[in-house]
Amino acid sequence: MALNLEQKKAVVSEIASVAQDAHSLVAAEYRGSSVDLMTAMRSDARKSGVYLRVAKNTLVKRAVEGTDYECVKDSLVGPLLFAFSQEDPGCAARLIKEHAKENDKLEVKFVSIGGDLLAASELSRLASLPTKDQAIAMLMSVMKAPVEKLVRTLAEPHAKLTRTIAAIRDQKAA
């Protein structure tokens, strides 16, 4: 079904607003994929904070102008599925990687993050990035380590004294 001019403008503005705030973009060719697999992927995308869209490449070229994803304009060839990460940089990559295992027709074409166009082989690296909660947990454990070490160091003389007294008691009891 062909879109009229107003519908095209709406699609361009919607994709442009999403691209403005997105952390990363993964584009994959979906030719030959079944409707059931695509529906399942859309459902998972909603749950994981990924904006998933199939759109004409000419509309996407217009939409990404002036954003970090302007570098992908020359790579838009063929029927593509666009996944924009809205939660953290790796969530779109994790979604596409997970569904590419089940659907051999889903072929990653390129990945873009931070204004850089990366090859499809970088999908695994992007998917392995920690989520926001995991990154915060890692940071907190690093920040907590010196305090824990200080507490253990301050508590050691008392613990050593207690162990020494207990050893003397056991020696006298024997």
C-alpha positions in Angstrom: 0.0 0.0 0.0 1.5 3.3 -1.1 1.8 6.2 1.4 0.6 9.7 0.6 2.8 12.7 1.3 1.3 13.4 4.8 1.9 9.7 5.9 5.5 9.9 4.6 6.1 13.0 6.6 4.7 11.4 9.7 6.9 8.4 9.2 10.0 10.6 8.7 9.3 12.7 11.8 8.6 9.6 13.9 11.8 7.9 12.9 13.8 11.2 13.3 12.5 11.7 16.9 13.4 8.1 17.8 16.8 8.4 16.2 17.5 11.6 18.0 17.3 9.9 21.4 18.5 6.4 20.5 21.7 4.9 21.8 22.4 2.6 18.9 20.9 1.3 15.6 21.0 -2.2 14.1 19.7 -2.8 10.6 18.9 -6.3 9.4 17.5 -7.7 6.2 14.3 -9.6 6.9 13.5 -11.0 3.4 11.8 -14.4 3.6 11.0 -14.2 7.4 7.7 -15.5 8.5 5.0 -13.3 10.0 5.0 -15.3 13.2 8.7 -14.7 13.8 8.4 -11.0 13.0 5.4 -10.7 15.4 7.4 -12.4 18.1 10.3 -10.1 17.5 8.1 -7.0 17.7 6.6 -8.3 21.0 10.1 -8.8 22.5 11.2 -5.4 21.2 8.4 -3.7 23.1 9.4 -5.5 26.3 13.1 -4.7 26.0 12.9 -1.0 25.0 13.7 -1.3 21.3 12.0 0.7 18.6 11.5 -1.7 15.7 10.4 -0.4 12.3 10.3 -1.5 8.7 10.4 1.6 6.5 11.4 2.7 3.0 15.1 3.4 2.8 14.5 6.9 1.2 12.3 7.8 4.2 15.0 6.6 6.7 17.7 8.6 4.8 15.6 11.7 5.4 14.9 10.9 9.0 18.5 10.3 10.0 19.7 13.6 8.6 21.2 15.7 11.4 21.4 12.8 13.9 24.3 10.5 14.9 23.0 7.9 12.4 23.6 10.1 9.3 26.6 7.8 8.6 24.3 5.0 7.6 22.7 6.8 4.6 24.9 5.0 2.0 24.3 1.6 3.5 20.6 1.6 3.1 20.0 -1.0 0.4 17.3 -3.7 0.3 14.4 -4.4 2.6 15.7 -3.5 6.0 14.4 -3.8 9.5 15.6 -0.9 11.8 16.1 -1.5 15.5 16.8 1.6 17.6 18.0 1.0 21.2 16.2 3.3 23.6 17.1 1.8 27.0 20.9 1.0 26.7 23.3 0.7 23.7 23.2 -3.1 23.6 19.4 -3.9 23.8 18.7 -3.8 20.1 21.8 -5.9 19.3 20.8 -8.5 21.9 17.2 -8.6 20.4 18.4 -9.1 16.8 21.1 -11.6 17.8 18.6 -13.7 19.8 16.1 -13.7 17.0 18.7 -14.4 14.3 19.4 -17.7 16.0 15.8 -18.8 15.4 15.4 -17.1 12.1 18.1 -17.8 9.5 16.5 -15.3 7.1 17.3 -12.4 9.5 20.7 -11.1 8.3 22.4 -8.2 10.0 23.6 -5.6 7.5 25.2 -3.0 9.8 25.4 -1.6 13.3 25.8 2.1 14.2 26.7 3.5 17.6 27.9 7.0 18.5 28.0 8.3 15.0 30.1 5.4 13.7 29.1 2.8 11.2 30.3 -0.6 12.1 30.3 -3.9 10.3 27.7 -6.6 11.0 30.4 -8.6 12.7 30.4 -6.1 15.6 26.9 -7.2 16.6 28.2 -9.7 19.1 30.4 -7.1 20.7 27.6 -4.6 21.0 25.2 -7.3 22.4 27.7 -8.1 25.1 27.7 -4.6 26.6 26.1 -4.6 30.0 22.7 -3.2 30.6 22.2 0.0 32.6 21.5 -1.9 35.8 24.5 -4.2 35.3 26.8 -1.2 34.7 25.6 0.5 37.8 26.2 -2.7 39.8 29.7 -3.0 38.4 30.4 0.6 39.3 29.1 0.2 42.8 31.2 -2.9 43.4 34.3 -1.0 42.3 33.4 1.9 44.6 32.6 -0.4 47.5 35.8 -2.4 47.4 38.2 0.1 49.0 35.7 0.7 51.9 35.4 -3.0 52.5 39.2 -3.4 52.5 39.5 -0.6 55.0 37.0 -2.2 57.3 38.7 -5.6 57.1 42.1 -3.9 57.8 40.7 -2.0 60.9 39.0 -5.1 62.2 42.1 -7.4 61.8 44.0 -6.4 65.0 41.0 -7.2 67.2 40.4 -10.5 65.4 44.0 -11.4 65.7 44.0 -10.6 69.4 40.8 -12.7 69.9 42.4 -15.7 68.0 45.6 -15.4 70.1 43.7 -15.4 73.4 41.6 -18.3 72.2 44.8 -20.2 71.3 46.3 -19.5 74.8 43.0 -20.7 76.5 43.0 -23.9 74.4 46.7 -24.5 75.3 46.1 -24.0 79.0 43.0 -26.2 78.9 45.0 -29.0 77.3 
